[in-house]
Amino acid sequence: MLESYFTVERVDGGDEWIVPTALSRGPWDEQACHGGPPTAMLVRALERAIPTQRLARISVELSSPVPMSGFRIETKVVRTGRATSQSSAAIVDSSGAVRSSAIGLHIRASGEPIVPDPLDNSELDLPQSVDAIPGEFPMRAAMPDWVGFARSVEVRYPPGNGADGGHTTVFMRTVPLLPDEIPSPFQRIAPLADCGNAFSRHANPDELQFINADLVIALHRDPVGVWLGSRSSSQWQPGGVGLADALLFDDHGPVGRALQSLLLRAVPAQ
């Protein structure tokens, strides 16, 4: 039974060659990964690049599909500072082509509290995962029959929500990134962050394609637990451009936001 999104092989010089399992496969192309698991691997690389500061934001450009055949990640420290730093990472295929790239913003946490308690004036009324009901991952009926990302997740919907699209709140639990590592909180929420366009869609993928060309995840604190929440909405425009916006949260409250710029296109003729 598959229990992780990737395995890692060591190549010459000890570099990591990352091999996707079938659970990483996306809904649009049988030979390409879903955007969430590779984004989590980019998070892993950026966190390792500057371990002394907290990764607060990742901006990912999904320039071309990440191949199921495998890839490596090239990481660079762009700038270091006492308070903030910047890193970059790129997913590179076997031919040397960059398939996806990311910029990370790192912020040094204060050793002493700046405010006595967390402050939140969003006035959000968020559900608890224990009150949510198990349900289907969205689009499953309209998706291809191959084993892919949808098989890797469990979802729970608060009352009044479901897999039919629209403004949707959901909790999701995923498998680990790697079989021998415990993912960091940021790594764990990355796959969910890349699902806002699916949960809040205005149509099914057999009617219209809604592929995200990027993904921005900004977290003001680490999510807690394995059941993580998303409250997402989508704006689709006649010109073929859209935006999915997701509030990310856990049972203790908001943790950040995820944004996806969407490419809307007609379904290719068979």
Protein Blocks (a to p, Z undefined) as FASTA:
>chain_A
ZZbfbdcdddehhiacddddfklpcfkbmkbccfklmmmmmmmmmmmmmmmbccfbdcdd
dfbccdfkbpcdddddfbdcfkbccdddddddfkopafbdcddddddddfbdfbfbdcdf
klpacddfklpccdddehklmpcfbdcfklmpccdddehiafegpjdddddddddfbfkb
ccdfklmmmmmmmmmmmmmpcbdfkloccddfbdcdddfbdcedjbdcddddddddfkop
acdddddddfkbcfbdcdddddddddddZZ
